[in-house]
Amino acid sequence: MTTEEQFPEFSNSPDGITSPRIRRLLDYWYSKRHGNALPRRDDIDPGEIRDLLPNLVLVDIEQPFRIRYRLVGTRVADFNRIDFTGRYLDELRWDGQGRYTRAYQLASTAREPVFGFDSWPLARDHTGRSEIVLLPLSADGKRVDRCIGLEDFLFPEHQLLKQDYLETERDTGRNS
């Protein structure tokens, strides 16, 4: 079963989100809004959210609609086994590429936070799970031209032993 078959689409509802990291980034994002205007990239100070940096991604939303990963946090790169900084989403050929494209489109058009979940098998009957938030940013306060996102991995580090992950990736083809 692919990621797209396992999980519902991303949505504007935070139902089921339990991650304290996501809550912290969401509160921070709301604190940077300018009335009804969206936060700008320049409003985001990495020093104020230093503890979240390993789990963050920053994307450019280009027109015609295309997602380019401007920055990928070290923990996200480690769990995905690839640093996709500078790459386009459509180049990565992930199982969930369509879900993520639609999620960024939703964040861009709704101009609101978007929430989702992901899961994949690990070796020895463990399951990798993550909770995700995508938060729109705007250079002019109106048109969404970037998103800041956070992926919080919800399983103990010891379950992701390098050998386990390598075996599972080879067996399942997981690369996102």
N, C-alpha and C positions, 0 to 999 in steps of 0.2 A: 504494500500500500504506500503510495507516495505521500509527501507532506501535504500536497494540495487536497488529497482525499481524506486525510486524517483530521484536518483542522478546518473550522469555519473561517470565513473571510475575516480580515481585520475589521474593526469597527470603532465607532466613537465612544463605545461603552466600556468603562473600566471593569465591568463585571468579571469576577474571577481573578483579577490582578491582586497579588499579595506582596509583591516585591517592595521592600522599603527603599531600595535604590530608585525604582521607578517613581514612587511617591515623592522622594526627595527631588528628583529632576523635574517632575511635574510642578511641584510647589515653586521651585526655582524659576521655571519657565513663566508661570503665572505672575511671579513677582517682577518680571522684566517686561510685561505687557505695558503698553502706553494707552490706557483707556481701552478702546476697541481695536486699536492697532496691534498688530503682531510684533513680537520682539524682533529686533534686527540681530544679525550675527555679531555685530560689535557690542551688543548688550550682554552677550555671553562672555563671562570672564572665567577662563579655565582655572584660575587660582581659587575661585569661590566654590568650585565643584571638583577639586583635585581628586577626591576619593572616588569619583565616578568615572574619571577619564579612561581607565582601562576597558570599561564597558560601553563607551560611547562610539557612535559613528556620526559623521557630519557629511551630508550629501548635498550636491548641487542639483537643482531641478532645471534642466535645460529645455528650451523650446526649439523644435517640436519636442514633445515630452520624452525625456530621457534622463535617467538617474546616473550620476557619476559620484563615486565615493571619494570625497575630498580627504577624509581622515577616518581611519579605522583604529580603534583602541586595541591595545596589546592583548587583552583578554579575549576580545572578539576574534582577533586574528588567530590566536592560539587555538581556540575552540573550533574554528573553521579550518584550521590547518593551512591558511593562506592569508597573507596580508593583501587585501584587495584595494588598498589606497590607490587612487588614481584610475581605477578600472570602472567600467560601466557595468551596471547590473545585468544588462542583456548579453554581455560578453561572458558572464560567469557560468551560465548554463546550469543553475541549481534546480533541484526538484521544485522548489517553491518560488521560482522566479516570477511566475504569473501572479501569485498571491502578493508578493512584495511590490510588484509594479502597481497593482490595484491599490495596495495600502498607501503608497506614496501619492497616487492620484487622488485618493480620498482625502489625505491630509492637505493636499494642494487645493482641492476644490472646496472642501468644507472649512478649511482654515482653522481646524480644531485638532486636538490630540487624537491619535489613532492608536489602538491597543490590539495586541495579538499574542498568540502562543505558538510555540514550535516544539517538536519532539523528535527524537531519533534513537534507534537502538544502540546500546553500548554492549561490549562483551560481558559475559558472565551474567546474563539476564538483568542487567541494569538498563535504565532508560535515561537518556539525556533530555532535559526539559528546559525551556526558557520562556520567560515573559518578556514582551517587547512593547516599547512605546516609541512613537514617531511624533515629533513636535515641529510644526511649521515655523519657519523664520521668513522675514521679508526685508528686503533692502529699503522699500518705500512704505512699509507698514500695511500694505494691502495685498500685493501680488506675491504669492509664495514662490521664492526662488531657491530656498534651501530648507533642509530639515535637520534637526538634531535628534538622534535616536539613542536608545539604550536597550541593550539586550542583557538580561540578568539570567544567568545560568543557575538552575535550581536543583543542583545535586552536588554532593560532596566531591571535592577535588580528587580524593583517593579513588573514586570510581572511574576517573578518567586517566588511568595509567597509560602511558604512551603506547605500550604494547597492546593493551586492550583496544585503544582507539584505532591503532593501525590495523589490527585484525578486523574490527568492525567496519572500518572504512573500506577495506578490501572486499569484505563479504557483502556489504549492503550498498556500496557505491555512494554513501553519504559524503557530500562535500559542501554542505552549507550549514 
